[in-house]
Amino acid sequence: MTKRDYYDVLGVTKSASKDEIKKSYRKLALKFHPDKTKGDKTSEERFKEASEAYHILSDDKRKANYDQFGHAAFEGSGGGQGFGGFDTSSFSDIFEDFFGDFGGGNASRRTSNRGNDLRYDVNISLENAYKGLEKNVQYTTSKKCSSCNGSGAAKGSKPIKCSYCAGRGKVRTNQGFFTIQQTCPQCGGYGETIGSPCKNCGGNGKNQGSENVTVKIPKGVDDGTRIRLSGKGEAGSKGGSSGDLYLFISIDNHNIFKRSEENLYYELPITFSNAALGTTVEVPSIDGGKSKIKIPAGTQHGKQFRLKGKGMPILRRSAYGDLYIRVVTQVPSSLSKRQKEILEEFNEIENNKPDPVIKSFFEKAKKFWKSS
């Protein structure tokens, strides 16, 4: 059977970089691995073919020979039969580089006993999000055992290297063409066993306890901002590294301001006489100060004003967003006798000299009715 070109097998060109070759092989290996395709012969052949191609093209010397002589470069040295010197153990090393212990828990001995990450939700006010603050956080977590310093072994004793896996935390078994690595069943992947467990922690190397940390919440945080505190999560088992603590920020609703990213918004109620005649008003800003804005005569309902730089700080920058103020004209729901008299007089004047916009609308309406 004629072998396919290795570049065609991986779906790359001759000028492809090592990273591109590796990425293409990884995708194919995941797709056609026998553990996923459950005995499908075609997929198994595609997997072998891709692995052989990657073995050749991932090495500069082998790739140069292949580019010059093609498949003939490896014939006569085992290259015409199978993988040309590419045995099952070398395949196992390549696959482990990509995926760790396939089917046996991806963690190495060093990371398999790492502590869990923790989440803590923090609610703060909009003002505190504007200014930033230091927050004291108290939570319950597993901490390194003080009696054995996290080793899990009783005082005066030490963990013993696992004899079953020789301290590797994983074992290999041959299954025909493939070599499968799995977590050691005797030590659970730790690479060590404990002959005399610590009485304080039962050999686990950690105990439940309370933790108290002070975290600086920077100005400009928004809903969903995540702050990571490295090593402040759960302690690892048997001397493993601690996980991380993640703080998720939520911002409380404000009674005046509404926020959209770095900008702030609110509605400013004014009387219709102020909207018509114009006025100057003082408005609040999130920093606790006041700003004066001029409402020009004839300002319409919904008109928006912008105060530049009066919004929220932009996270990890020295810039600020803007404050947008929307005018809401309030129409009185009840009138005194004098107010009614004045408005009736005003209405009479308006009818004699109607607003151009209103006049234009009703002229268009009359034409519409006539044409209907």
ABEGO torsion letter per residue (X at the ends): XBBBBAAAAAGBBAABBAAAAAAAAAAAAAAABAAAAGGBAAAAAAAAAAAAAAAAAABAAAAAAAAAAEAAAABGAGAABEAGGBBAAAAAAAAAAAAEBBGAEABBAAAAABBBBBBBBBBBBAAAAAAEBBBBBBBBBBBBBAAAGGAGBBBGBBBBBBAAAGGAGBBBBBBEABBBBBBBAAAGGAGBBBABBBAAAGGAGBBBBBBBBBBBBBBGBBBGBBBBBBGABBBBBGGBBBBBBBBBBBBBBBAABBBBEABBBBBBBBBAAAAAAEBBBBBBBAAGBBBBBBBBBGBBBGBBBBBBGABBBBBGBABBBBBBBBBBBBBBABBBAAAAAAAAAAAAAAAABBBAAAAAAAAAAAAAAAAX
